[in-house]
Amino acid sequence: MSTPAAQQTPWRRLGAALTYRDFRILWSGAFTSSIGTWMQEVAQNWLILTLAGAASAFYLGLESFLGEAPIILFTLIGGVVADRRDRRHVLITSQIIQMGTAFTLAALVYWDAIRIWHILVLSVITGIAQAFGGPAHQSLVPSLVEKQDLPNAVALNSIQFNLARVVGPLLAGAALTAFGMAACFGLNGLSFLAVIAALLALRIRHVPATTPSRMQDELKIGFAYVRSQPGVIGLTILAFATTFLGTPVLTFLPLFAQNVFHGGVAQYTTLMASAGAGAVTGALCVAWMGRFRHMGATALVLQATFGLLVVLFAITRVLWINQLLLFGIGTTMVMCFAMLSSLVQLIAPNEMRGRVMSIYMVAFRGGMPLGSLAAGWTASLVSAPVVLGVNGLLLSLVAGWFLLHSHGVREL
């Protein structure tokens, strides 16, 4: 049983969800795996930059699109599966598939057989696995903690992911220098074992309905529920806008490192670490705040600030200032993401959470590939800084629209 927020010390309040055994175990396993994921992210982006040459902007956007496109195609089905099956089993299967793609990539690089199309195909397979694992994970977390500690749990999950964004690139830089790219991919494959072990150790079990109706009927029920909730619709639209317009700033970091600041992989990992440090700070803030009044309005203000920081990053050419801006971008982006996700999970009932979260995730994760593909194509015609400047401005305008007209979000 968690201590009421009013009686918690500041440190206990910051880590409230970690007082639950099952959440603590899953968090530790996920953190280990996230470090491996970010090691692979750095190595893979740099590999594309090396293989593609002048076409690297397009291929960076295309790889991001293909890796996330299965989210659009299969996450809704994954949400129904998360409500019909043991969510732990769905997650374990997802982790095994992702582990296999990481080891395959490591082998191709080690034997110098890697081609661009290999990376693209493996990204699609990984994306399919995540399309089923994502809703299962999002649906499992609320069952591990009490409702008042759910925003803290969401923020702590964001902390582990973004703390790994700081640690992973630094380890990737060291591994690339000492052992080469294959080591980064191989270590990522091994890191999935930590998540699998954590899932097997959980005591919580999800018991699905014993007499499920047809999958398409359950999906229709999920859509009907979302349509009846203006707040969920508004949060879903905001999630899409934030990822579509905001995440290309991270996709283009290798280009900024090489073309704007004339650096190499060390410069790239430093920029990644700056954004990651900001993301950890933002997640810590949300974890400490927990559930509070006017969370919806606060998220909108943060989104508007996020957009303005992206504009400033696009027009600035002083490295230390860009690093500070990336810190602010990471902070506001993660605070916005964590608050939007927490609000959706708080609204959704447990028996329908898989379907509601899958609809939300289609928008949230779907905005990433579409935004990266559009930004990559546009950047090949103009430039990455121009694209980011326009994206940041549009992001702030979207937030301003919702602040003025609400659509069920401002009052949450």
C-alpha positions in Angstrom: 0.0 0.0 0.0 1.4 3.4 -1.0 1.6 6.2 1.5 -0.8 9.1 0.8 0.9 11.9 -1.1 0.3 14.4 1.7 2.2 12.2 4.2 5.2 11.4 1.9 8.6 12.9 2.2 9.9 14.6 -1.0 12.2 11.7 -1.8 9.5 9.1 -1.1 7.1 11.1 -3.2 9.6 11.2 -6.1 9.9 7.4 -6.1 6.4 6.4 -4.9 5.8 3.8 -7.6 9.1 2.1 -6.8 7.7 1.0 -3.4 5.6 -1.6 -5.4 7.7 -4.8 -5.9 6.4 -5.7 -9.3 6.8 -2.2 -10.7 10.3 -2.0 -9.3 11.3 -5.3 -11.0 9.9 -4.3 -14.3 11.4 -0.9 -14.1 14.9 -2.3 -13.5 14.6 -4.7 -16.4 13.3 -2.0 -18.7 16.1 0.3 -17.8 18.8 -2.2 -18.7 17.1 -2.9 -22.0 16.6 0.9 -22.7 20.4 1.4 -22.4 20.9 -1.2 -25.1 18.2 0.4 -27.3 20.0 3.7 -27.2 23.3 2.2 -27.9 21.8 0.6 -31.0 20.1 3.9 -31.9 23.4 5.8 -31.9 25.3 3.1 -33.8 22.5 2.5 -36.3 22.1 6.2 -37.2 25.8 6.6 -37.6 25.9 3.4 -39.7 23.2 4.9 -42.0 25.1 8.2 -42.2 28.2 6.2 -43.3 26.5 4.0 -45.8 24.2 6.5 -47.4 26.5 9.5 -47.8 24.8 12.4 -49.5 21.4 10.7 -49.2 21.7 10.3 -45.4 18.9 12.8 -44.6 16.4 10.8 -46.7 17.5 7.4 -45.3 17.5 8.6 -41.7 13.9 9.8 -42.2 13.0 6.6 -44.1 14.4 4.3 -41.4 12.5 6.1 -38.7 9.4 5.9 -40.8 9.7 2.1 -41.5 10.6 1.4 -37.9 7.4 3.2 -36.6 5.0 2.5 -39.5 3.9 -0.9 -38.1 2.6 1.1 -35.1 0.0 2.6 -37.4 -0.9 -0.7 -39.0 -0.9 -3.1 -36.1 -1.1 -1.3 -32.7 -4.9 -1.3 -32.8 -4.8 -5.1 -33.1 -2.2 -5.2 -30.4 -4.5 -3.3 -28.1 -7.2 -5.9 -28.5 -4.7 -8.7 -28.0 -3.5 -7.0 -24.8 -7.1 -7.1 -23.4 -7.7 -10.7 -24.6 -4.4 -12.4 -23.6 -2.0 -12.4 -20.6 -0.1 -9.2 -21.1 3.1 -10.6 -19.8 3.2 -13.3 -22.5 2.5 -10.8 -25.2 5.4 -8.7 -23.9 7.8 -11.7 -23.7 7.1 -12.6 -27.3 7.7 -9.0 -28.3 11.1 -8.9 -26.5 12.3 -12.2 -28.1 11.6 -10.9 -31.6 13.4 -7.6 -30.9 16.3 -9.5 -29.4 16.6 -11.6 -32.6 16.7 -8.5 -34.9 19.5 -6.9 -32.8 21.6 -10.1 -33.0 21.0 -10.3 -36.7 22.2 -6.8 -37.2 25.2 -7.4 -35.1 26.1 -10.5 -37.2 25.7 -8.6 -40.5 27.9 -5.8 -39.4 30.5 -8.1 -37.9 30.9 -10.0 -41.2 30.8 -6.8 -43.2 27.7 -7.9 -45.1 25.4 -5.0 -44.0 23.5 -3.0 -46.6 20.9 -0.2 -46.2 18.1 -2.5 -47.1 19.0 -4.9 -44.2 18.6 -2.0 -41.7 15.3 -1.0 -43.2 13.9 -4.6 -43.1 15.0 -5.2 -39.6 13.5 -1.9 -38.5 10.1 -3.1 -39.9 10.3 -6.4 -38.0 11.2 -4.6 -34.8 8.3 -2.2 -35.3 5.9 -5.0 -35.7 7.0 -6.5 -32.4 6.7 -3.1 -30.7 3.2 -2.7 -32.1 2.0 -5.6 -30.0 4.4 -5.1 -27.0 3.6 -1.4 -26.6 -0.2 -1.7 -25.7 0.6 -4.7 -23.5 3.2 -2.7 -21.5 1.0 0.5 -21.3 -1.9 -1.7 -20.1 0.2 -3.7 -17.6 1.8 -0.7 -15.7 -1.5 0.6 -14.2 -2.1 -2.8 -12.6 1.2 -2.7 -10.8 0.5 0.4 -8.8 -2.4 2.2 -7.2 -4.3 4.8 -9.1 -2.9 7.8 -7.2 0.6 6.7 -8.1 0.0 6.1 -11.8 1.4 9.5 -12.9 4.5 8.8 -10.8 4.8 5.4 -12.5 4.5 6.9 -16.0 7.1 9.5 -15.1 9.5 6.9 -13.6 9.2 4.9 -16.8 10.1 8.0 -18.7 13.0 8.6 -16.3 14.5 5.1 -17.0 14.1 5.5 -20.8 15.7 9.0 -20.8 18.4 8.2 -18.3 19.3 5.4 -20.7 19.4 8.1 -23.4 22.2 9.7 -21.4 24.0 6.5 -20.5 23.4 4.6 -23.8 25.0 7.1 -26.2 28.1 7.5 -23.9 28.5 3.7 -23.8 27.9 3.5 -27.5 30.6 6.0 -28.2 33.0 4.0 -26.0 32.0 0.7 -27.6 32.2 2.1 -31.1 35.7 3.3 -30.5 36.9 0.2 -28.7 35.0 -2.7 -30.4 33.1 -1.3 -33.4 29.4 -1.1 -34.3 28.7 -4.8 -34.0 29.3 -4.6 -30.3 26.6 -2.0 -29.8 24.0 -4.2 -31.6 25.1 -7.3 -29.8 24.9 -5.7 -26.4 21.4 -4.4 -27.2 20.4 -8.0 -28.0 21.7 -9.2 -24.6 19.9 -6.4 -22.8 16.5 -7.9 -23.7 17.2 -10.8 -21.4 16.8 -8.4 -18.5 13.2 -7.5 -19.5 12.3 -11.2 -20.1 13.6 -12.1 -16.7 11.7 -9.3 -15.0 8.4 -10.2 -16.8 8.8 -13.8 -15.6 9.3 -12.6 -12.0 6.1 -10.6 -11.8 3.4 -11.8 -9.4 0.6 -9.7 -11.0 -1.4 -11.7 -13.6 -3.8 -10.2 -16.1 -6.9 -12.4 -16.4 -8.7 -11.7 -19.7 -12.3 -12.2 -20.3 -13.2 -15.9 -20.4 -15.7 -15.6 -23.3 -14.3 -12.9 -25.6 -16.3 -11.6 -28.5 -15.0 -11.2 -32.0 -11.8 -9.1 -32.3 -13.5 -6.6 -34.6 -16.4 -6.2 -32.2 -14.1 -5.5 -29.3 -12.2 -3.0 -31.4 -15.5 -1.2 -32.3 -16.4 -1.0 -28.6 -13.0 0.6 -28.0 -13.5 3.2 -30.7 -17.0 3.9 -29.4 -15.7 4.6 -25.9 -13.0 7.0 -27.2 -15.5 8.9 -29.3 -17.6 9.4 -26.1 -14.6 11.0 -24.3 -13.7 14.4 -25.7 -10.7 14.6 -23.4 -9.3 11.4 -24.9 -9.8 12.6 -28.4 -8.1 15.9 -27.6 -5.2 14.2 -25.9 -4.8 11.8 -28.9 -4.7 14.7 -31.4 -2.1 16.5 -29.2 0.0 13.4 -29.0 0.1 13.1 -32.8 1.0 16.8 -33.3 3.7 16.6 -30.7 5.5 13.6 -32.2 4.9 14.5 -35.8 6.3 18.0 -35.4 8.6 17.6 -32.4 10.6 14.3 -32.8 12.4 15.2 -36.1 14.7 17.4 -33.9 16.2 14.2 -32.6 16.2 12.4 -35.9 18.3 15.2 -37.4 20.9 15.4 -34.6 23.5 13.4 -36.7 23.1 15.9 -39.5 23.6 18.8 -37.1 26.7 17.2 -35.6 28.3 16.6 -39.0 27.1 19.4 -41.2 26.4 22.3 -38.8 29.0 21.7 -36.2 31.5 19.8 -38.4 32.0 17.1 -35.8 31.9 13.3 -35.7 30.3 10.6 -33.6 31.6 12.2 -30.4 29.8 15.4 -31.2 26.6 13.5 -32.0 26.7 11.5 -28.7 27.2 14.8 -26.8 24.1 16.3 -28.4 22.1 13.2 -27.7 23.3 13.2 -24.1 22.2 16.8 -23.7 18.7 16.0 -24.8 18.7 12.9 -22.7 19.8 14.8 -19.5 16.9 17.3 -20.1 14.5 14.4 -20.6 15.5 12.9 -17.3 15.1 16.2 -15.6 11.6 16.6 -17.1 10.6 13.1 -16.0 11.8 13.8 -12.4 9.7 16.9 -12.3 6.6 15.0 -13.4 7.4 12.2 -10.9 7.6 14.6 -8.1 4.4 16.5 -9.0 2.3 13.3 -9.4 -1.3 13.9 -10.1 -2.3 17.6 -9.7 -5.0 20.0 -10.8 -4.8 21.6 -14.2 -2.5 18.9 -15.6 -4.1 19.3 -19.0 -3.4 23.1 -19.2 0.1 22.6 -17.9 0.8 20.1 -20.7 -0.4 22.6 -23.3 1.9 25.3 -22.0 4.8 22.9 -22.0 4.0 21.9 -25.6 4.1 25.5 -26.7 7.4 26.0 -24.9 8.8 22.9 -26.5 7.9 24.3 -30.0 9.6 27.6 -29.3 12.8 25.9 -28.1 12.9 23.9 -31.3 12.7 27.1 -33.3 15.6 28.6 -31.3 17.7 25.4 -31.8 17.1 25.6 -35.6 18.4 29.1 -35.9 21.3 29.0 -33.4 24.9 28.1 -34.4 26.7 28.2 -31.1 27.4 24.7 -29.8 27.1 25.3 -26.1 23.8 27.3 -26.6 22.5 24.5 -28.8 23.3 22.0 -26.0 21.4 24.1 -23.5 18.5 24.3 -25.9 18.5 20.5 -26.4 18.4 20.2 -22.6 15.3 22.4 -22.5 13.8 20.5 -25.5 14.3 17.2 -23.7 12.8 18.6 -20.5 9.6 20.0 -22.0 9.1 17.2 -24.5 9.2 14.5 -21.8 7.0 16.4 -19.4 4.5 16.9 -22.1 4.6 13.2 -23.2 4.3 12.0 -19.6 1.4 14.2 -18.7 -0.6 13.3 -21.9 0.0 9.6 -21.4 -0.9 9.8 -17.6 -4.2 11.6 -18.4 -5.2 9.0 -20.9 -4.4 6.1 -18.6 -6.3 7.7 -15.7 -9.4 8.1 -17.9 -9.4 4.6 -19.4 -11.1 1.7 -17.5 -8.9 -1.3 -16.9 -11.0 -3.7 -18.9 -10.7 -1.4 -22.0 -7.3 0.1 -21.3 -5.5 -2.0 -23.9 -7.8 -0.7 -26.7 -7.9 2.9 -25.5 -4.1 3.0 -25.1 -3.6 1.3 -28.6 -5.7 4.1 -30.2 -3.6 6.7 -28.3 -0.4 5.0 -29.3 -1.3 4.9 -33.0 -1.4 8.7 -32.8 1.6 9.1 -30.4 3.9 6.6 -32.1 2.4 7.0 -35.6 3.3 10.7 -35.6 7.0 9.7 -35.3 7.5 7.9 -38.6 5.2 10.2 -40.5 6.9 13.3 -39.1 10.4 11.9 -39.7 9.6 10.9 -43.3 8.0 14.2 -44.1 10.8 16.1 -42.4 13.5 14.0 -44.1 12.0 14.5 -47.6 11.5 18.2 -47.0 15.0 18.6 -45.6 16.4 17.1 -48.8 14.7 20.0 -50.7 15.6 22.8 -48.4 17.6 22.2 -45.2 17.1 20.5 -41.8 17.2 23.8 -39.8 14.5 25.3 -41.9 12.3 22.2 -41.4 12.8 22.3 -37.7 12.0 26.0 -37.5 8.7 25.5 -39.2 7.8 22.5 -37.2 8.6 24.2 -33.9 6.4 27.2 -34.9 3.5 24.9 -35.9 3.8 23.0 -32.6 3.4 26.1 -30.5 0.4 27.2 -32.6 -1.3 23.8 -32.0 -0.8 24.2 -28.3 -2.1 27.8 -28.4 -5.3 26.6 -30.2 -6.1 24.0 -27.5 -5.4 26.5 -24.8 -7.9 28.9 -26.3 -10.6 26.4 -27.4 -9.9 23.5 -24.9 -11.7 20.6 -26.7 -11.8 18.8 -23.3 -8.1 19.0 -22.5 -7.6 22.3 -20.7 -9.9 21.3 -17.8 -8.3 17.9 -17.1 
